[in-house]
Amino acid sequence: MNKDGNKFARGSFFYNQPPYTHFNKSFDEPGDALYHHLNEVHPVFMQSEHLNQCPDYRVLLDPRTKTEVKQIFYDHTIDEWQSIEIFRSLQTSIIKRLDHLACLRVIKAWQEFSEVDDRDVFRWRSLERERTSEKEAFDKFLIEYSRTQKEAIYAPTDRFVTLYKRFYAAKLNQLLLEYPENLPLNTHAGIPHPRFNKSGQRKSMQIENVGLIRRKGWVPVKHECANDFQRLNLQLERCMDYYINSITTVSDAMWETNRKSQQLAHQFHIPLESLVFLLTAGNSPDLPTEVHLQIEKGINNLKIIKFKEPLPPRICGWYTHKLIVENAFEALVSTSEVSQWLYIDNDIIQQKKAVDPPEIQAAIDPKREFHAYKFGEYLEKKCKSPEKTIKNNFALVEWNLNGKDQDENNINLQLFTSLKLAPAMDVSGAQLLSSHSVKLEYKPQFGAEQLTQYELIKEWLRIKLLGQCSGFTDRTLCFRVAVKNLSLQLEHSLMLASIELQLSEGYQLKMPQLIAGLTDTLQLLVNMPIGQYFLRYNPKYPERLLLSAPSKEITPNTVFLHTLLRVEPSDLAFMTDVRHLPINDSLCTVVHERFKIMPCAFKPRYSHQNSYRRQPNTFRMPTSDEEYIRRRLAVKKKKKDDLLRLKKSQRRLVKATKVKRRKKLEKQEAAKDNELEKFINEF
């Protein structure tokens, strides 16, 4: 106690405590605990596997003192499985929860090419009518959601648009150096679009005699790409900057072969992107609209037509978003220290897949040329990667176009296609993947969206050209990635039959007829004079491809190349005319596995929802989040009003009972008084 008799003296709460100056530290002092906490917790290190796979952040330096941080804190409290979201809807499924689980097992087994239980298949077939009606209601709900929530769906793509503008500026500076300033272009002729070319005599054509001529670049050694998407979301801008700085190197990697054709025919040197441009021009406003080609004279009055890659589009959309993610992913894989690469430059390789097993040849083979190098020279020649180089792997494929009838087999065309190979191998590590595509999911809370027509045709051409070559698989690997955080939703394989089925059912398109239209278009290009041309697509003429040529004559319809390309890319036209992508009902993503529901269906109702379930004939799906909240508030208000009305009715009932009882008592008392009065009057 002190002199005043108080139990605690003033300031006794801070007795034996450090002074205020102990806490008044500067943030520049590395010994402070708060300083350590603020500088050591970083989103890159939220998971431990990021530290082992990211060489740029092996040594974490403090940005202020430039000293190495010795202790790192990790946060493992967030469960990715629990963070998966699903769409909200007041409508519930008409299928029971156990039936949802059975259908989910069937679809997942078919998706993974595994065995299916017969009882699940029987239940799947017995629910065909319910599944059809459920899918129709789900599609109506999804169409209304896509129409009203368009801005929210495509809001995460703003950073893709920003990165594409930088990519477009760098690509444009490189392309315009190849053409003179203010190059005027006048329309020379209109060629029928392969998709609308119905006047040709050919009804169906096939791609045959496919052979691999040359392969060059960096080949991965059994690289797994699924785990790389965990880092891509955090390093997207850095990887895209790395890719933009190496655009010149990537373009120089496009090579040509000096191999002469084995048959006398008109030759077409066409990259894969230009080939897809001829087949899909105009399907979406964000696709490329111009491609440069040059017609040269060959031997025996034959012609050589060389295509370049299409000019980058000026409208941002599905194509540009996919282009940014794939290029950034390619840069991420190239700079990863986990990936192992082998440089190859092979001109003499087996062109087709051998039907019979190969014969064992002696070491001294006159067909092969061997050169002896010292170990240091070999490493310097083959295995040394230049700085800022994307590890690409290119191939040159030779193929022909043939029809079913005998008179259509005499097509005098020989095509050479150069295409970029996938930066990964199959599971066994024995063959390269024919393709390695990334599908961006804009509505991952609903499931896996259908592939666009451009993506399906491109994957079909990849499998068709590389699937018949030795060392390549006959299927592609597709990664379904959410646009919001680039999280992997699904990894599945695409085969030739499944792609043709999707094109036929989703877009009413048959590839033999489309290839027949392509053949007629190429035959018309052969008849054109020798010179340089630009093949352009104009939405005013959807059934034509305009063949423009440089000209000195200036007309009102003259287009200047530099003026046409010097436009800042924007997504305004795409957002105005964006199309709806339905959900694929044969693919199960992490959403379906997390909530145990089948694709293209609503969540099954629970037992406590039966009393509040509305009648189907009076139900109307909400069109926006505001209406959903308004309905929820209306339901709560109705419950509150019902409860208040019930209490009032109970109060009135109690009052009436009391009044009735009081009147009864009054009558009984009056009767007693009357009897007492009668008894008194008798005496």
Secondary structure as a PSIPRED ss2 file (coil, helix, strand):
# PSIPRED VFORMAT (PSIPRED V4.0)

   1 M C   1.000  0.000  0.000
   2 N C   1.000  0.000  0.000
   3 K C   1.000  0.000  0.000
   4 D C   1.000  0.000  0.000
   5 G C   1.000  0.000  0.000
   6 N C   1.000  0.000  0.000
   7 K C   1.000  0.000  0.000
   8 F C   1.000  0.000  0.000
   9 A C   1.000  0.000  0.000
  10 R C   1.000  0.000  0.000
  11 G C   1.000  0.000  0.000
  12 S H   0.000  1.000  0.000
  13 F H   0.000  1.000  0.000
  14 F H   0.000  1.000  0.000
  15 Y C   1.000  0.000  0.000
  16 N C   1.000  0.000  0.000
  17 Q C   1.000  0.000  0.000
  18 P C   1.000  0.000  0.000
  19 P C   1.000  0.000  0.000
  20 Y H   0.000  1.000  0.000
  21 T H   0.000  1.000  0.000
  22 H H   0.000  1.000  0.000
  23 F H   0.000  1.000  0.000
  24 N C   1.000  0.000  0.000
  25 K C   1.000  0.000  0.000
  26 S C   1.000  0.000  0.000
  27 F C   1.000  0.000  0.000
  28 D C   1.000  0.000  0.000
  29 E C   1.000  0.000  0.000
  30 P C   1.000  0.000  0.000
  31 G C   1.000  0.000  0.000
  32 D C   1.000  0.000  0.000
  33 A H   0.000  1.000  0.000
  34 L H   0.000  1.000  0.000
  35 Y H   0.000  1.000  0.000
  36 H H   0.000  1.000  0.000
  37 H H   0.000  1.000  0.000
  38 L H   0.000  1.000  0.000
  39 N H   0.000  1.000  0.000
  40 E H   0.000  1.000  0.000
  41 V C   1.000  0.000  0.000
  42 H C   1.000  0.000  0.000
  43 P H   0.000  1.000  0.000
  44 V H   0.000  1.000  0.000
  45 F H   0.000  1.000  0.000
  46 M C   1.000  0.000  0.000
  47 Q C   1.000  0.000  0.000
  48 S H   0.000  1.000  0.000
  49 E H   0.000  1.000  0.000
  50 H H   0.000  1.000  0.000
  51 L H   0.000  1.000  0.000
  52 N H   0.000  1.000  0.000
  53 Q H   0.000  1.000  0.000
  54 C C   1.000  0.000  0.000
  55 P H   0.000  1.000  0.000
  56 D H   0.000  1.000  0.000
  57 Y H   0.000  1.000  0.000
  58 R C   1.000  0.000  0.000
  59 V C   1.000  0.000  0.000
  60 L C   1.000  0.000  0.000
  61 L E   0.000  0.000  1.000
  62 D C   1.000  0.000  0.000
  63 P C   1.000  0.000  0.000
  64 R C   1.000  0.000  0.000
  65 T C   1.000  0.000  0.000
  66 K C   1.000  0.000  0.000
  67 T C   1.000  0.000  0.000
  68 E E   0.000  0.000  1.000
  69 V C   1.000  0.000  0.000
  70 K C   1.000  0.000  0.000
  71 Q C   1.000  0.000  0.000
  72 I C   1.000  0.000  0.000
  73 F C   1.000  0.000  0.000
  74 Y C   1.000  0.000  0.000
  75 D C   1.000  0.000  0.000
  76 H C   1.000  0.000  0.000
  77 T C   1.000  0.000  0.000
  78 I C   1.000  0.000  0.000
  79 D C   1.000  0.000  0.000
  80 E C   1.000  0.000  0.000
  81 W C   1.000  0.000  0.000
  82 Q C   1.000  0.000  0.000
  83 S C   1.000  0.000  0.000
  84 I C   1.000  0.000  0.000
  85 E C   1.000  0.000  0.000
  86 I C   1.000  0.000  0.000
  87 F C   1.000  0.000  0.000
  88 R C   1.000  0.000  0.000
  89 S C   1.000  0.000  0.000
  90 L C   1.000  0.000  0.000
  91 Q C   1.000  0.000  0.000
  92 T C   1.000  0.000  0.000
  93 S E   0.000  0.000  1.000
  94 I C   1.000  0.000  0.000
  95 I C   1.000  0.000  0.000
  96 K C   1.000  0.000  0.000
  97 R H   0.000  1.000  0.000
  98 L H   0.000  1.000  0.000
  99 D H   0.000  1.000  0.000
 100 H H   0.000  1.000  0.000
 101 L H   0.000  1.000  0.000
 102 A H   0.000  1.000  0.000
 103 C H   0.000  1.000  0.000
 104 L H   0.000  1.000  0.000
 105 R H   0.000  1.000  0.000
 106 V H   0.000  1.000  0.000
 107 I H   0.000  1.000  0.000
 108 K H   0.000  1.000  0.000
 109 A H   0.000  1.000  0.000
 110 W H   0.000  1.000  0.000
 111 Q H   0.000  1.000  0.000
 112 E C   1.000  0.000  0.000
 113 F C   1.000  0.000  0.000
 114 S C   1.000  0.000  0.000
 115 E C   1.000  0.000  0.000
 116 V C   1.000  0.000  0.000
 117 D C   1.000  0.000  0.000
 118 D H   0.000  1.000  0.000
 119 R H   0.000  1.000  0.000
 120 D H   0.000  1.000  0.000
 121 V H   0.000  1.000  0.000
 122 F H   0.000  1.000  0.000
 123 R H   0.000  1.000  0.000
 124 W H   0.000  1.000  0.000
 125 R H   0.000  1.000  0.000
 126 S H   0.000  1.000  0.000
 127 L C   1.000  0.000  0.000
 128 E H   0.000  1.000  0.000
 129 R H   0.000  1.000  0.000
 130 E H   0.000  1.000  0.000
 131 R H   0.000  1.000  0.000
 132 T H   0.000  1.000  0.000
 133 S H   0.000  1.000  0.000
 134 E H   0.000  1.000  0.000
 135 K H   0.000  1.000  0.000
 136 E H   0.000  1.000  0.000
 137 A H   0.000  1.000  0.000
 138 F H   0.000  1.000  0.000
 139 D H   0.000  1.000  0.000
 140 K H   0.000  1.000  0.000
 141 F H   0.000  1.000  0.000
 142 L H   0.000  1.000  0.000
 143 I H   0.000  1.000  0.000
 144 E H   0.000  1.000  0.000
 145 Y H   0.000  1.000  0.000
 146 S H   0.000  1.000  0.000
 147 R H   0.000  1.000  0.000
 148 T H   0.000  1.000  0.000
 149 Q C   1.000  0.000  0.000
 150 K H   0.000  1.000  0.000
 151 E H   0.000  1.000  0.000
 152 A H   0.000  1.000  0.000
 153 I H   0.000  1.000  0.000
 154 Y C   1.000  0.000  0.000
 155 A H   0.000  1.000  0.000
 156 P H   0.000  1.000  0.000
 157 T H   0.000  1.000  0.000
 158 D H   0.000  1.000  0.000
 159 R H   0.000  1.000  0.000
 160 F H   0.000  1.000  0.000
 161 V H   0.000  1.000  0.000
 162 T H   0.000  1.000  0.000
 163 L H   0.000  1.000  0.000
 164 Y H   0.000  1.000  0.000
 165 K H   0.000  1.000  0.000
 166 R H   0.000  1.000  0.000
 167 F H   0.000  1.000  0.000
 168 Y H   0.000  1.000  0.000
 169 A H   0.000  1.000  0.000
 170 A H   0.000  1.000  0.000
 171 K H   0.000  1.000  0.000
 172 L H   0.000  1.000  0.000
 173 N H   0.000  1.000  0.000
 174 Q H   0.000  1.000  0.000
 175 L H   0.000  1.000  0.000
 176 L H   0.000  1.000  0.000
 177 L H   0.000  1.000  0.000
 178 E H   0.000  1.000  0.000
 179 Y C   1.000  0.000  0.000
 180 P C   1.000  0.000  0.000
 181 E C   1.000  0.000  0.000
 182 N C   1.000  0.000  0.000
 183 L C   1.000  0.000  0.000
 184 P E   0.000  0.000  1.000
 185 L E   0.000  0.000  1.000
 186 N E   0.000  0.000  1.000
 187 T E   0.000  0.000  1.000
 188 H E   0.000  0.000  1.000
 189 A E   0.000  0.000  1.000
 190 G E   0.000  0.000  1.000
 191 I E   0.000  0.000  1.000
 192 P E   0.000  0.000  1.000
 193 H C   1.000  0.000  0.000
 194 P C   1.000  0.000  0.000
 195 R C   1.000  0.000  0.000
 196 F C   1.000  0.000  0.000
 197 N C   1.000  0.000  0.000
 198 K C   1.000  0.000  0.000
 199 S C   1.000  0.000  0.000
 200 G C   1.000  0.000  0.000
 201 Q C   1.000  0.000  0.000
 202 R C   1.000  0.000  0.000
 203 K C   1.000  0.000  0.000
 204 S C   1.000  0.000  0.000
 205 M E   0.000  0.000  1.000
 206 Q E   0.000  0.000  1.000
 207 I E   0.000  0.000  1.000
 208 E E   0.000  0.000  1.000
 209 N E   0.000  0.000  1.000
 210 V E   0.000  0.000  1.000
 211 G E   0.000  0.000  1.000
 212 L E   0.000  0.000  1.000
 213 I E   0.000  0.000  1.000
 214 R E   0.000  0.000  1.000
 215 R E   0.000  0.000  1.000
 216 K E   0.000  0.000  1.000
 217 G E   0.000  0.000  1.000
 218 W E   0.000  0.000  1.000
 219 V E   0.000  0.000  1.000
 220 P E   0.000  0.000  1.000
 221 V C   1.000  0.000  0.000
 222 K C   1.000  0.000  0.000
 223 H C   1.000  0.000  0.000
 224 E C   1.000  0.000  0.000
 225 C C   1.000  0.000  0.000
 226 A H   0.000  1.000  0.000
 227 N H   0.000  1.000  0.000
 228 D H   0.000  1.000  0.000
 229 F H   0.000  1.000  0.000
 230 Q H   0.000  1.000  0.000
 231 R H   0.000  1.000  0.000
 232 L H   0.000  1.000  0.000
 233 N C   1.000  0.000  0.000
 234 L C   1.000  0.000  0.000
 235 Q C   1.000  0.000  0.000
 236 L H   0.000  1.000  0.000
 237 E H   0.000  1.000  0.000
 238 R H   0.000  1.000  0.000
 239 C H   0.000  1.000  0.000
 240 M H   0.000  1.000  0.000
 241 D H   0.000  1.000  0.000
 242 Y H   0.000  1.000  0.000
 243 Y H   0.000  1.000  0.000
 244 I H   0.000  1.000  0.000
 245 N H   0.000  1.000  0.000
 246 S C   1.000  0.000  0.000
 247 I H   0.000  1.000  0.000
 248 T H   0.000  1.000  0.000
 249 T H   0.000  1.000  0.000
 250 V H   0.000  1.000  0.000
 251 S H   0.000  1.000  0.000
 252 D H   0.000  1.000  0.000
 253 A C   1.000  0.000  0.000
 254 M C   1.000  0.000  0.000
 255 W C   1.000  0.000  0.000
 256 E C   1.000  0.000  0.000
 257 T C   1.000  0.000  0.000
 258 N C   1.000  0.000  0.000
 259 R C   1.000  0.000  0.000
 260 K C   1.000  0.000  0.000
 261 S C   1.000  0.000  0.000
 262 Q C   1.000  0.000  0.000
 263 Q C   1.000  0.000  0.000
 264 L C   1.000  0.000  0.000
 265 A C   1.000  0.000  0.000
 266 H E   0.000  0.000  1.000
 267 Q E   0.000  0.000  1.000
 268 F E   0.000  0.000  1.000
 269 H E   0.000  0.000  1.000
 270 I C   1.000  0.000  0.000
 271 P C   1.000  0.000  0.000
 272 L H   0.000  1.000  0.000
 273 E H   0.000  1.000  0.000
 274 S H   0.000  1.000  0.000
 275 L H   0.000  1.000  0.000
 276 V H   0.000  1.000  0.000
 277 F H   0.000  1.000  0.000
 278 L H   0.000  1.000  0.000
 279 L H   0.000  1.000  0.000
 280 T H   0.000  1.000  0.000
 281 A C   1.000  0.000  0.000
 282 G C   1.000  0.000  0.000
 283 N C   1.000  0.000  0.000
 284 S C   1.000  0.000  0.000
 285 P C   1.000  0.000  0.000
 286 D C   1.000  0.000  0.000
 287 L C   1.000  0.000  0.000
 288 P C   1.000  0.000  0.000
 289 T C   1.000  0.000  0.000
 290 E E   0.000  0.000  1.000
 291 V E   0.000  0.000  1.000
 292 H E   0.000  0.000  1.000
 293 L E   0.000  0.000  1.000
 294 Q E   0.000  0.000  1.000
 295 I E   0.000  0.000  1.000
 296 E E   0.000  0.000  1.000
 297 K E   0.000  0.000  1.000
 298 G C   1.000  0.000  0.000
 299 I H   0.000  1.000  0.000
 300 N H   0.000  1.000  0.000
 301 N H   0.000  1.000  0.000
 302 L C   1.000  0.000  0.000
 303 K E   0.000  0.000  1.000
 304 I E   0.000  0.000  1.000
 305 I E   0.000  0.000  1.000
 306 K E   0.000  0.000  1.000
 307 F E   0.000  0.000  1.000
 308 K C   1.000  0.000  0.000
 309 E C   1.000  0.000  0.000
 310 P C   1.000  0.000  0.000
 311 L C   1.000  0.000  0.000
 312 P C   1.000  0.000  0.000
 313 P C   1.000  0.000  0.000
 314 R C   1.000  0.000  0.000
 315 I E   0.000  0.000  1.000
 316 C C   1.000  0.000  0.000
 317 G C   1.000  0.000  0.000
 318 W H   0.000  1.000  0.000
 319 Y H   0.000  1.000  0.000
 320 T H   0.000  1.000  0.000
 321 H H   0.000  1.000  0.000
 322 K H   0.000  1.000  0.000
 323 L H   0.000  1.000  0.000
 324 I H   0.000  1.000  0.000
 325 V H   0.000  1.000  0.000
 326 E H   0.000  1.000  0.000
 327 N H   0.000  1.000  0.000
 328 A H   0.000  1.000  0.000
 329 F H   0.000  1.000  0.000
 330 E H   0.000  1.000  0.000
 331 A H   0.000  1.000  0.000
 332 L H   0.000  1.000  0.000
 333 V H   0.000  1.000  0.000
 334 S H   0.000  1.000  0.000
 335 T H   0.000  1.000  0.000
 336 S C   1.000  0.000  0.000
 337 E C   1.000  0.000  0.000
 338 V C   1.000  0.000  0.000
 339 S C   1.000  0.000  0.000
 340 Q C   1.000  0.000  0.000
 341 W E   0.000  0.000  1.000
 342 L E   0.000  0.000  1.000
 343 Y E   0.000  0.000  1.000
 344 I E   0.000  0.000  1.000
 345 D E   0.000  0.000  1.000
 346 N E   0.000  0.000  1.000
 347 D C   1.000  0.000  0.000
 348 I C   1.000  0.000  0.000
 349 I C   1.000  0.000  0.000
 350 Q C   1.000  0.000  0.000
 351 Q C   1.000  0.000  0.000
 352 K C   1.000  0.000  0.000
 353 K C   1.000  0.000  0.000
 354 A C   1.000  0.000  0.000
 355 V C   1.000  0.000  0.000
 356 D C   1.000  0.000  0.000
 357 P C   1.000  0.000  0.000
 358 P C   1.000  0.000  0.000
 359 E C   1.000  0.000  0.000
 360 I C   1.000  0.000  0.000
 361 Q C   1.000  0.000  0.000
 362 A C   1.000  0.000  0.000
 363 A C   1.000  0.000  0.000
 364 I C   1.000  0.000  0.000
 365 D C   1.000  0.000  0.000
 366 P C   1.000  0.000  0.000
 367 K C   1.000  0.000  0.000
 368 R C   1.000  0.000  0.000
 369 E C   1.000  0.000  0.000
 370 F C   1.000  0.000  0.000
 371 H C   1.000  0.000  0.000
 372 A C   1.000  0.000  0.000
 373 Y C   1.000  0.000  0.000
 374 K C   1.000  0.000  0.000
 375 F H   0.000  1.000  0.000
 376 G H   0.000  1.000  0.000
 377 E H   0.000  1.000  0.000
 378 Y H   0.000  1.000  0.000
 379 L H   0.000  1.000  0.000
 380 E H   0.000  1.000  0.000
 381 K H   0.000  1.000  0.000
 382 K H   0.000  1.000  0.000
 383 C H   0.000  1.000  0.000
 384 K C   1.000  0.000  0.000
 385 S C   1.000  0.000  0.000
 386 P C   1.000  0.000  0.000
 387 E C   1.000  0.000  0.000
 388 K C   1.000  0.000  0.000
 389 T C   1.000  0.000  0.000
 390 I C   1.000  0.000  0.000
 391 K C   1.000  0.000  0.000
 392 N C   1.000  0.000  0.000
 393 N E   0.000  0.000  1.000
 394 F E   0.000  0.000  1.000
 395 A E   0.000  0.000  1.000
 396 L E   0.000  0.000  1.000
 397 V E   0.000  0.000  1.000
 398 E E   0.000  0.000  1.000
 399 W E   0.000  0.000  1.000
 400 N E   0.000  0.000  1.000
 401 L E   0.000  0.000  1.000
 402 N E   0.000  0.000  1.000
 403 G E   0.000  0.000  1.000
 404 K C   1.000  0.000  0.000
 405 D C   1.000  0.000  0.000
 406 Q H   0.000  1.000  0.000
 407 D H   0.000  1.000  0.000
 408 E H   0.000  1.000  0.000
 409 N C   1.000  0.000  0.000
 410 N C   1.000  0.000  0.000
 411 I C   1.000  0.000  0.000
 412 N C   1.000  0.000  0.000
 413 L E   0.000  0.000  1.000
 414 Q E   0.000  0.000  1.000
 415 L E   0.000  0.000  1.000
 416 F E   0.000  0.000  1.000
 417 T E   0.000  0.000  1.000
 418 S E   0.000  0.000  1.000
 419 L E   0.000  0.000  1.000
 420 K E   0.000  0.000  1.000
 421 L C   1.000  0.000  0.000
 422 A C   1.000  0.000  0.000
 423 P C   1.000  0.000  0.000
 424 A C   1.000  0.000  0.000
 425 M E   0.000  0.000  1.000
 426 D C   1.000  0.000  0.000
 427 V C   1.000  0.000  0.000
 428 S C   1.000  0.000  0.000
 429 G C   1.000  0.000  0.000
 430 A C   1.000  0.000  0.000
 431 Q C   1.000  0.000  0.000
 432 L E   0.000  0.000  1.000
 433 L C   1.000  0.000  0.000
 434 S C   1.000  0.000  0.000
 435 S C   1.000  0.000  0.000
 436 H E   0.000  0.000  1.000
 437 S E   0.000  0.000  1.000
 438 V E   0.000  0.000  1.000
 439 K E   0.000  0.000  1.000
 440 L E   0.000  0.000  1.000
 441 E E   0.000  0.000  1.000
 442 Y C   1.000  0.000  0.000
 443 K C   1.000  0.000  0.000
 444 P C   1.000  0.000  0.000
 445 Q C   1.000  0.000  0.000
 446 F C   1.000  0.000  0.000
 447 G C   1.000  0.000  0.000
 448 A C   1.000  0.000  0.000
 449 E E   0.000  0.000  1.000
 450 Q C   1.000  0.000  0.000
 451 L C   1.000  0.000  0.000
 452 T C   1.000  0.000  0.000
 453 Q H   0.000  1.000  0.000
 454 Y H   0.000  1.000  0.000
 455 E H   0.000  1.000  0.000
 456 L H   0.000  1.000  0.000
 457 I H   0.000  1.000  0.000
 458 K H   0.000  1.000  0.000
 459 E H   0.000  1.000  0.000
 460 W H   0.000  1.000  0.000
 461 L H   0.000  1.000  0.000
 462 R H   0.000  1.000  0.000
 463 I H   0.000  1.000  0.000
 464 K H   0.000  1.000  0.000
 465 L H   0.000  1.000  0.000
 466 L H   0.000  1.000  0.000
 467 G C   1.000  0.000  0.000
 468 Q C   1.000  0.000  0.000
 469 C C   1.000  0.000  0.000
 470 S C   1.000  0.000  0.000
 471 G C   1.000  0.000  0.000
 472 F E   0.000  0.000  1.000
 473 T C   1.000  0.000  0.000
 474 D C   1.000  0.000  0.000
 475 R E   0.000  0.000  1.000
 476 T E   0.000  0.000  1.000
 477 L E   0.000  0.000  1.000
 478 C E   0.000  0.000  1.000
 479 F E   0.000  0.000  1.000
 480 R E   0.000  0.000  1.000
 481 V E   0.000  0.000  1.000
 482 A E   0.000  0.000  1.000
 483 V C   1.000  0.000  0.000
 484 K C   1.000  0.000  0.000
 485 N C   1.000  0.000  0.000
 486 L C   1.000  0.000  0.000
 487 S C   1.000  0.000  0.000
 488 L E   0.000  0.000  1.000
 489 Q E   0.000  0.000  1.000
 490 L E   0.000  0.000  1.000
 491 E E   0.000  0.000  1.000
 492 H E   0.000  0.000  1.000
 493 S E   0.000  0.000  1.000
 494 L E   0.000  0.000  1.000
 495 M E   0.000  0.000  1.000
 496 L H   0.000  1.000  0.000
 497 A H   0.000  1.000  0.000
 498 S H   0.000  1.000  0.000
 499 I H   0.000  1.000  0.000
 500 E H   0.000  1.000  0.000
 501 L H   0.000  1.000  0.000
 502 Q H   0.000  1.000  0.000
 503 L H   0.000  1.000  0.000
 504 S H   0.000  1.000  0.000
 505 E H   0.000  1.000  0.000
 506 G H   0.000  1.000  0.000
 507 Y H   0.000  1.000  0.000
 508 Q C   1.000  0.000  0.000
 509 L C   1.000  0.000  0.000
 510 K C   1.000  0.000  0.000
 511 M H   0.000  1.000  0.000
 512 P H   0.000  1.000  0.000
 513 Q H   0.000  1.000  0.000
 514 L H   0.000  1.000  0.000
 515 I H   0.000  1.000  0.000
 516 A H   0.000  1.000  0.000
 517 G H   0.000  1.000  0.000
 518 L H   0.000  1.000  0.000
 519 T H   0.000  1.000  0.000
 520 D H   0.000  1.000  0.000
 521 T H   0.000  1.000  0.000
 522 L H   0.000  1.000  0.000
 523 Q H   0.000  1.000  0.000
 524 L H   0.000  1.000  0.000
 525 L H   0.000  1.000  0.000
 526 V H   0.000  1.000  0.000
 527 N C   1.000  0.000  0.000
 528 M C   1.000  0.000  0.000
 529 P C   1.000  0.000  0.000
 530 I C   1.000  0.000  0.000
 531 G E   0.000  0.000  1.000
 532 Q E   0.000  0.000  1.000
 533 Y E   0.000  0.000  1.000
 534 F E   0.000  0.000  1.000
 535 L E   0.000  0.000  1.000
 536 R E   0.000  0.000  1.000
 537 Y C   1.000  0.000  0.000
 538 N C   1.000  0.000  0.000
 539 P C   1.000  0.000  0.000
 540 K C   1.000  0.000  0.000
 541 Y C   1.000  0.000  0.000
 542 P C   1.000  0.000  0.000
 543 E C   1.000  0.000  0.000
 544 R E   0.000  0.000  1.000
 545 L E   0.000  0.000  1.000
 546 L E   0.000  0.000  1.000
 547 L E   0.000  0.000  1.000
 548 S E   0.000  0.000  1.000
 549 A E   0.000  0.000  1.000
 550 P E   0.000  0.000  1.000
 551 S C   1.000  0.000  0.000
 552 K C   1.000  0.000  0.000
 553 E C   1.000  0.000  0.000
 554 I C   1.000  0.000  0.000
 555 T C   1.000  0.000  0.000
 556 P C   1.000  0.000  0.000
 557 N C   1.000  0.000  0.000
 558 T C   1.000  0.000  0.000
 559 V E   0.000  0.000  1.000
 560 F E   0.000  0.000  1.000
 561 L H   0.000  1.000  0.000
 562 H H   0.000  1.000  0.000
 563 T H   0.000  1.000  0.000
 564 L H   0.000  1.000  0.000
 565 L H   0.000  1.000  0.000
 566 R C   1.000  0.000  0.000
 567 V C   1.000  0.000  0.000
 568 E C   1.000  0.000  0.000
 569 P C   1.000  0.000  0.000
 570 S E   0.000  0.000  1.000
 571 D C   1.000  0.000  0.000
 572 L H   0.000  1.000  0.000
 573 A H   0.000  1.000  0.000
 574 F H   0.000  1.000  0.000
 575 M H   0.000  1.000  0.000
 576 T H   0.000  1.000  0.000
 577 D C   1.000  0.000  0.000
 578 V C   1.000  0.000  0.000
 579 R C   1.000  0.000  0.000
 580 H C   1.000  0.000  0.000
 581 L C   1.000  0.000  0.000
 582 P C   1.000  0.000  0.000
 583 I E   0.000  0.000  1.000
 584 N C   1.000  0.000  0.000
 585 D C   1.000  0.000  0.000
 586 S C   1.000  0.000  0.000
 587 L C   1.000  0.000  0.000
 588 C C   1.000  0.000  0.000
 589 T C   1.000  0.000  0.000
 590 V H   0.000  1.000  0.000
 591 V H   0.000  1.000  0.000
 592 H H   0.000  1.000  0.000
 593 E H   0.000  1.000  0.000
 594 R H   0.000  1.000  0.000
 595 F H   0.000  1.000  0.000
 596 K C   1.000  0.000  0.000
 597 I C   1.000  0.000  0.000
 598 M C   1.000  0.000  0.000
 599 P C   1.000  0.000  0.000
 600 C C   1.000  0.000  0.000
 601 A C   1.000  0.000  0.000
 602 F C   1.000  0.000  0.000
 603 K C   1.000  0.000  0.000
 604 P E   0.000  0.000  1.000
 605 R C   1.000  0.000  0.000
 606 Y C   1.000  0.000  0.000
 607 S H   0.000  1.000  0.000
 608 H H   0.000  1.000  0.000
 609 Q H   0.000  1.000  0.000
 610 N C   1.000  0.000  0.000
 611 S C   1.000  0.000  0.000
 612 Y C   1.000  0.000  0.000
 613 R C   1.000  0.000  0.000
 614 R C   1.000  0.000  0.000
 615 Q C   1.000  0.000  0.000
 616 P H   0.000  1.000  0.000
 617 N H   0.000  1.000  0.000
 618 T H   0.000  1.000  0.000
 619 F C   1.000  0.000  0.000
 620 R C   1.000  0.000  0.000
 621 M C   1.000  0.000  0.000
 622 P C   1.000  0.000  0.000
 623 T C   1.000  0.000  0.000
 624 S C   1.000  0.000  0.000
 625 D H   0.000  1.000  0.000
 626 E H   0.000  1.000  0.000
 627 E H   0.000  1.000  0.000
 628 Y H   0.000  1.000  0.000
 629 I H   0.000  1.000  0.000
 630 R H   0.000  1.000  0.000
 631 R H   0.000  1.000  0.000
 632 R H   0.000  1.000  0.000
 633 L H   0.000  1.000  0.000
 634 A H   0.000  1.000  0.000
 635 V H   0.000  1.000  0.000
 636 K H   0.000  1.000  0.000
 637 K H   0.000  1.000  0.000
 638 K H   0.000  1.000  0.000
 639 K H   0.000  1.000  0.000
 640 K H   0.000  1.000  0.000
 641 D H   0.000  1.000  0.000
 642 D H   0.000  1.000  0.000
 643 L H   0.000  1.000  0.000
 644 L H   0.000  1.000  0.000
 645 R H   0.000  1.000  0.000
 646 L H   0.000  1.000  0.000
 647 K H   0.000  1.000  0.000
 648 K H   0.000  1.000  0.000
 649 S H   0.000  1.000  0.000
 650 Q H   0.000  1.000  0.000
 651 R H   0.000  1.000  0.000
 652 R H   0.000  1.000  0.000
 653 L H   0.000  1.000  0.000
 654 V H   0.000  1.000  0.000
 655 K H   0.000  1.000  0.000
 656 A H   0.000  1.000  0.000
 657 T H   0.000  1.000  0.000
 658 K H   0.000  1.000  0.000
 659 V H   0.000  1.000  0.000
 660 K H   0.000  1.000  0.000
 661 R H   0.000  1.000  0.000
 662 R H   0.000  1.000  0.000
 663 K H   0.000  1.000  0.000
 664 K H   0.000  1.000  0.000
 665 L H   0.000  1.000  0.000
 666 E H   0.000  1.000  0.000
 667 K H   0.000  1.000  0.000
 668 Q H   0.000  1.000  0.000
 669 E H   0.000  1.000  0.000
 670 A H   0.000  1.000  0.000
 671 A H   0.000  1.000  0.000
 672 K H   0.000  1.000  0.000
 673 D H   0.000  1.000  0.000
 674 N H   0.000  1.000  0.000
 675 E H   0.000  1.000  0.000
 676 L H   0.000  1.000  0.000
 677 E H   0.000  1.000  0.000
 678 K H   0.000  1.000  0.000
 679 F H   0.000  1.000  0.000
 680 I H   0.000  1.000  0.000
 681 N H   0.000  1.000  0.000
 682 E H   0.000  1.000  0.000
 683 F C   1.000  0.000  0.000
